[in-house]
Amino acid sequence: PKSWVGILDDLVMDSFHLAALIHSLKLPAAPICWDFGAGAGLPGIPLRLLWQEGEYIMVEARKKRVLFLQAVLARLALPGIRVSPCRVEDFMASAAPAHLLLSRAFMPWEKLLALAAGHLAPAGVTIFMASSPAPQLPPSLAAHWCLKEDCHYPSTARPTAHFWTFCSL
């Protein structure tokens, strides 16, 4: 996007719709949320303006982006949010299980579900931000996951916008 209006429409509004979806979930009072491949802080930073429950951990391996995220978070002073500067695999090896995992464009959804299997709390939720309806869950993942819902939401940036919500078994 070349203007602040374009940034708001194309990038930030997704986070606001995501906040509404997360508020509708049955999460614990103080959930742990992982945001893999946090990049420029989307959806995390705008999302945290509207959803401030529990602990929100943005996992990002690229140093330049980590420095950017840390600088932004130092200025905004949002509650319960931090950056973990490491690879996802290293992070999950020592992190407490998450109740919520978010992915905007970190890796293909099947690979991420396979990677995260067994690392979420019981009945943990993974949400993918996508531009198409949810695909069929492959049999190889059905032992660990079920598709809870495919939520379509309005977007001025693209013809279709979806949140795919998977629950861990």
GUMIKOL-7520 format. One record per residue: residue number from 1; residue in one letter; chain; x, y, z of N, C-alpha, C in turn. Coordinates in steps of 0.05 Angstrom, whole numbers, padded with zeros to 5 digits. Layout:
N
  resi  resn  chain     n_X     n_Y     n_Z    ca_X    ca_Y    ca_Z     c_X     c_Y     c_Z
   NUM     A      A       X       Y       Z       X       Y       Z       X       Y       Z
...
END
This chain:
169
  resi  resn  chain     n_X     n_Y     n_Z    ca_X    ca_Y    ca_Z     c_X     c_Y     c_Z
     1     P      A   00017  -00024   00000   00000   00000   00000   00017   00025   00000
     2     K      A   00008   00045  -00014   00024   00070  -00017   00013   00093   00000
     3     S      A  -00009   00088   00014  -00019   00110   00032  -00028   00097   00058
     4     W      A  -00033   00114   00078  -00042   00104   00104  -00069   00091   00102
     5     V      A  -00086   00102   00083  -00112   00090   00079  -00109   00062   00068
     6     G      A  -00091   00059   00049  -00086   00032   00037  -00075   00013   00058
     7     I      A  -00057   00022   00075  -00047   00006   00097  -00069  -00003   00115
     8     L      A  -00086   00016   00123  -00108   00010   00140  -00127  -00011   00127
     9     D      A  -00135  -00006   00102  -00153  -00025   00089  -00140  -00052   00083
    10     D      A  -00115  -00052   00073  -00103  -00077   00064  -00091  -00093   00086
    11     L      A  -00082  -00081   00108  -00067  -00096   00128  -00079  -00095   00156
    12     V      A  -00087  -00072   00165  -00096  -00069   00193  -00124  -00079   00198
    13     M      A  -00142  -00075   00179  -00170  -00083   00183  -00173  -00113   00188
    14     D      A  -00155  -00129   00176  -00156  -00158   00181  -00153  -00163   00211
    15     S      A  -00135  -00148   00224  -00130  -00152   00253  -00155  -00145   00269
    16     F      A  -00170  -00125   00261  -00194  -00117   00275  -00215  -00138   00272
    17     H      A  -00218  -00150   00249  -00237  -00172   00245  -00228  -00197   00261
    18     L      A  -00202  -00201   00262  -00191  -00223   00278  -00198  -00220   00307
    19     A      A  -00196  -00195   00317  -00203  -00190   00345  -00231  -00199   00352
    20     A      A  -00250  -00193   00334  -00278  -00201   00338  -00280  -00231   00339
    21     L      A  -00266  -00245   00321  -00267  -00274   00322  -00255  -00285   00348
    22     I      A  -00233  -00275   00356  -00220  -00285   00380  -00237  -00280   00405
    23     H      A  -00251  -00258   00406  -00269  -00252   00428  -00291  -00273   00430
    24     S      A  -00299  -00285   00407  -00320  -00305   00407  -00311  -00333   00414
    25     L      A  -00284  -00337   00416  -00274  -00364   00423  -00275  -00369   00453
    26     K      A  -00277  -00394   00460  -00276  -00401   00488  -00248  -00407   00496
    27     L      A  -00233  -00386   00503  -00205  -00388   00511  -00204  -00384   00541
    28     P      A  -00182  -00394   00554  -00179  -00390   00583  -00178  -00360   00589
    29     A      A  -00180  -00353   00615  -00180  -00325   00623  -00154  -00311   00616
    30     A      A  -00131  -00325   00617  -00106  -00314   00610  -00092  -00331   00590
    31     P      A  -00101  -00330   00565  -00090  -00348   00544  -00062  -00341   00536
    32     I      A  -00048  -00361   00527  -00022  -00357   00514  -00026  -00358   00484
    33     C      A  -00017  -00337   00471  -00020  -00336   00442   00007  -00334   00429
    34     W      A   00011  -00350   00409   00036  -00349   00392   00028  -00337   00365
    35     D      A   00045  -00319   00355   00042  -00307   00329   00068  -00314   00314
    36     F      A   00067  -00334   00296   00091  -00343   00282   00097  -00326   00258
    37     G      A   00122  -00319   00254   00130  -00302   00232   00118  -00275   00234
    38     A      A   00123  -00262   00257   00109  -00236   00263   00116  -00214   00244
    39     G      A   00139  -00215   00231   00146  -00195   00210   00144  -00167   00218
    40     A      A   00125  -00152   00206   00121  -00124   00211   00101  -00119   00234
    41     G      A   00093  -00140   00248   00075  -00137   00271   00046  -00140   00264
    42     L      A   00041  -00153   00241   00013  -00158   00233   00008  -00188   00233
    43     P      A  -00013  -00196   00246  -00035  -00181   00257  -00031  -00171   00285
    44     G      A  -00009  -00179   00298  -00005  -00175   00327  -00009  -00148   00339
    45     I      A   00004  -00128   00329   00003  -00102   00342  -00024  -00089   00340
    46     P      A  -00037  -00087   00316  -00065  -00077   00316  -00084  -00094   00332
    47     L      A  -00080  -00121   00330  -00097  -00139   00345  -00096  -00134   00375
    48     R      A  -00072  -00129   00385  -00068  -00125   00413  -00081  -00099   00423
    49     L      A  -00087  -00080   00406  -00101  -00056   00414  -00130  -00063   00423
    50     L      A  -00141  -00084   00410  -00169  -00091   00415  -00172  -00116   00432
    51     W      A  -00152  -00133   00433  -00153  -00158   00448  -00128  -00160   00465
    52     Q      A  -00131  -00155   00491  -00108  -00153   00509  -00107  -00175   00530
    53     E      A  -00120  -00198   00525  -00121  -00219   00544  -00095  -00235   00543
    54     G      A  -00086  -00244   00567  -00064  -00263   00569  -00038  -00253   00558
    55     E      A  -00022  -00272   00548   00005  -00267   00538   00006  -00271   00508
    56     Y      A   00017  -00251   00494   00019  -00252   00465   00048  -00252   00458
    57     I      A   00057  -00273   00444   00086  -00276   00437   00089  -00276   00407
    58     M      A   00102  -00256   00397   00109  -00254   00369   00136  -00268   00364
    59     V      A   00136  -00289   00349   00161  -00304   00344   00171  -00296   00316
    60     E      A   00195  -00286   00316   00207  -00276   00291   00237  -00282   00292
    61     A      A   00248  -00295   00271   00276  -00302   00270   00294  -00281   00258
    62     R      A   00282  -00263   00241   00299  -00244   00227   00305  -00220   00245
    63     K      A   00331  -00215   00249   00340  -00195   00268   00330  -00167   00262
    64     K      A   00330  -00159   00237   00321  -00132   00230   00292  -00128   00238
    65     R      A   00276  -00148   00233   00247  -00146   00240   00243  -00147   00271
    66     V      A   00260  -00163   00284   00258  -00164   00314   00264  -00137   00325
    67     L      A   00285  -00123   00315   00291  -00097   00325   00268  -00077   00320
    68     F      A   00256  -00079   00297   00234  -00061   00290   00211  -00066   00310
    69     L      A   00204  -00092   00314   00181  -00099   00332   00187  -00089   00360
    70     Q      A   00211  -00093   00370   00218  -00085   00397   00216  -00055   00400
    71     A      A   00225  -00040   00379   00223  -00010   00380   00193  -00001   00381
    72     V      A   00177  -00014   00364   00148  -00007   00364   00135  -00013   00391
    73     L      A   00141  -00037   00401   00129  -00045   00427   00138  -00027   00450
    74     A      A   00163  -00017   00449   00173   00001   00470   00157   00027   00470
    75     R      A   00149   00036   00446   00134   00062   00445   00105   00058   00451
    76     L      A   00093   00036   00445   00064   00032   00449   00057   00023   00477
    77     A      A   00075   00008   00490   00070  -00002   00517   00044  -00018   00519
    78     L      A   00039  -00035   00500   00016  -00053   00500   00020  -00074   00521
    79     P      A  -00001  -00082   00535   00003  -00102   00557   00007  -00131   00546
    80     G      A   00024  -00146   00559   00026  -00174   00555   00036  -00183   00527
    81     I      A   00051  -00166   00514   00061  -00173   00487   00091  -00171   00487
    82     R      A   00104  -00191   00474   00133  -00190   00472   00142  -00204   00446
    83     V      A   00167  -00200   00439   00179  -00213   00416   00199  -00234   00425
    84     S      A   00197  -00257   00413   00216  -00279   00418   00234  -00281   00393
    85     P      A   00259  -00272   00395   00276  -00272   00371   00290  -00298   00365
    86     C      A   00275  -00317   00354   00286  -00343   00348   00270  -00357   00327
    87     R      A   00279  -00380   00319   00264  -00397   00300   00241  -00410   00315
    88     V      A   00220  -00415   00301   00196  -00427   00313   00202  -00454   00326
    89     E      A   00218  -00470   00312   00224  -00497   00323   00238  -00495   00350
    90     D      A   00257  -00476   00353   00271  -00472   00378   00252  -00460   00399
    91     F      A   00235  -00442   00391   00216  -00431   00410   00197  -00452   00422
    92     M      A   00186  -00469   00404   00167  -00489   00414   00179  -00509   00432
    93     A      A   00205  -00514   00429   00219  -00534   00445   00219  -00527   00475
    94     S      A   00217  -00501   00481   00218  -00494   00510   00195  -00477   00519
    95     A      A   00176  -00470   00501   00154  -00453   00509   00131  -00469   00522
    96     A      A   00117  -00455   00539   00092  -00467   00550   00072  -00470   00528
    97     P      A   00055  -00491   00528   00036  -00495   00507   00018  -00471   00503
    98     A      A   00012  -00465   00478  -00006  -00443   00471  -00035  -00451   00471
    99     H      A  -00052  -00432   00476  -00081  -00436   00473  -00090  -00427   00446
   100     L      A  -00074  -00409   00434  -00081  -00397   00408  -00055  -00393   00392
   101     L      A  -00056  -00402   00367  -00034  -00398   00348  -00044  -00384   00324
   102     L      A  -00031  -00362   00316  -00039  -00347   00293  -00019  -00348   00270
   103     S      A  -00028  -00349   00246  -00010  -00349   00223  -00023  -00333   00200
   104     R      A  -00009  -00313   00192  -00018  -00296   00169  -00007  -00307   00143
   105     A      A   00019  -00311   00142   00032  -00322   00118   00059  -00335   00125
   106     F      A   00059  -00349   00147   00085  -00359   00158   00095  -00382   00141
   107     M      A   00079  -00402   00137   00086  -00425   00120   00060  -00438   00111
   108     P      A   00061  -00457   00092   00036  -00470   00084   00021  -00482   00107
   109     W      A  -00005  -00480   00107  -00021  -00487   00131  -00017  -00516   00139
   110     E      A  -00014  -00535   00119  -00011  -00563   00127   00015  -00567   00142
   111     K      A   00037  -00554   00133   00063  -00557   00146   00062  -00545   00174
   112     L      A   00048  -00522   00177   00047  -00510   00203   00030  -00527   00223
   113     L      A   00008  -00539   00214  -00007  -00556   00231   00009  -00581   00239
   114     A      A   00024  -00592   00220   00041  -00615   00227   00063  -00607   00247
   115     L      A   00075  -00584   00243   00096  -00574   00261   00085  -00568   00289
   116     A      A   00061  -00557   00291   00050  -00549   00317   00036  -00571   00331
   117     A      A   00030  -00593   00318   00016  -00616   00331   00030  -00624   00357
   118     G      A   00015  -00625   00378   00027  -00633   00404   00039  -00610   00420
   119     H      A   00040  -00586   00409   00052  -00564   00423   00031  -00544   00434
   120     L      A   00006  -00548   00427  -00015  -00531   00437  -00028  -00543   00462
   121     A      A  -00040  -00527   00478  -00055  -00537   00501  -00079  -00553   00491
   122     P      A  -00090  -00570   00508  -00114  -00585   00500  -00135  -00566   00489
   123     A      A  -00148  -00573   00467  -00168  -00557   00454  -00157  -00530   00445
   124     G      A  -00130  -00529   00440  -00118  -00505   00429  -00129  -00498   00402
   125     V      A  -00127  -00473   00394  -00139  -00464   00369  -00116  -00451   00352
   126     T      A  -00117  -00458   00326  -00099  -00446   00307  -00116  -00432   00286
   127     I      A  -00109  -00407   00281  -00124  -00391   00261  -00106  -00383   00239
   128     F      A  -00114  -00389   00214  -00100  -00380   00191  -00116  -00358   00177
   129     M      A  -00102  -00337   00169  -00114  -00316   00153  -00109  -00323   00124
   130     A      A  -00131  -00325   00109  -00129  -00335   00082  -00147  -00319   00063
   131     S      A  -00142  -00324   00037  -00158  -00310   00016  -00176  -00329   00001
   132     S      A  -00180  -00353   00012  -00198  -00373   00000  -00212  -00389   00021
   133     P      A  -00233  -00403   00014  -00246  -00420   00034  -00227  -00442   00044
   134     A      A  -00232  -00453   00067  -00215  -00473   00079  -00215  -00498   00063
   135     P      A  -00192  -00510   00059  -00191  -00535   00044  -00197  -00559   00062
   136     Q      A  -00199  -00582   00050  -00204  -00607   00065  -00180  -00614   00081
   137     L      A  -00184  -00622   00106  -00162  -00630   00123  -00151  -00657   00114
   138     P      A  -00125  -00659   00108  -00114  -00685   00099  -00115  -00706   00121
   139     P      A  -00119  -00732   00114  -00120  -00753   00134  -00096  -00753   00153
   140     S      A  -00073  -00746   00143  -00049  -00746   00160  -00050  -00726   00183
   141     L      A  -00067  -00706   00181  -00070  -00686   00203  -00095  -00690   00219
   142     A      A  -00113  -00707   00210  -00139  -00711   00224  -00136  -00724   00252
   143     A      A  -00114  -00736   00258  -00110  -00748   00284  -00104  -00726   00305
   144     H      A  -00095  -00703   00296  -00087  -00681   00314  -00105  -00656   00313
   145     W      A  -00120  -00653   00291  -00134  -00628   00286  -00162  -00633   00274
   146     C      A  -00180  -00614   00279  -00206  -00614   00265  -00211  -00585   00257
   147     L      A  -00224  -00582   00233  -00231  -00555   00224  -00256  -00547   00239
   148     K      A  -00254  -00526   00256  -00276  -00517   00271  -00295  -00499   00254
   149     E      A  -00283  -00480   00240  -00299  -00463   00223  -00282  -00448   00203
   150     D      A  -00295  -00440   00181  -00284  -00423   00161  -00301  -00398   00161
   151     C      A  -00290  -00377   00171  -00305  -00352   00175  -00297  -00332   00153
   152     H      A  -00317  -00325   00137  -00313  -00305   00116  -00318  -00277   00128
   153     Y      A  -00301  -00258   00121  -00306  -00230   00131  -00301  -00210   00108
   154     P      A  -00313  -00187   00111  -00311  -00167   00089  -00283  -00155   00088
   155     S      A  -00274  -00151   00063  -00247  -00139   00059  -00248  -00122   00034
   156     T      A  -00237  -00098   00036  -00236  -00081   00012  -00210  -00087  -00004
   157     A      A  -00192  -00101   00009  -00166  -00107  -00004  -00167  -00130  -00023
   158     R      A  -00185  -00149  -00019  -00186  -00173  -00036  -00215  -00183  -00038
   159     P      A  -00221  -00198  -00059  -00248  -00207  -00063  -00259  -00225  -00040
   160     T      A  -00242  -00242  -00030  -00251  -00259  -00007  -00230  -00259   00015
   161     A      A  -00238  -00260   00039  -00221  -00260   00062  -00233  -00280   00082
   162     H      A  -00216  -00298   00092  -00225  -00319   00110  -00207  -00323   00134
   163     F      A  -00219  -00332   00155  -00203  -00343   00178  -00210  -00372   00179
   164     W      A  -00190  -00389   00178  -00194  -00418   00182  -00187  -00424   00210
   165     T      A  -00205  -00435   00225  -00200  -00442   00253  -00199  -00472   00257
   166     F      A  -00176  -00481   00266  -00172  -00509   00271  -00168  -00513   00301
   167     C      A  -00180  -00535   00312  -00177  -00542   00341  -00159  -00566   00343
   168     S      A  -00142  -00566   00363  -00125  -00589   00368  -00141  -00610   00383
   169     L      A  -00136  -00635   00377  -00150  -00658   00390  -00133  -00669   00412
END
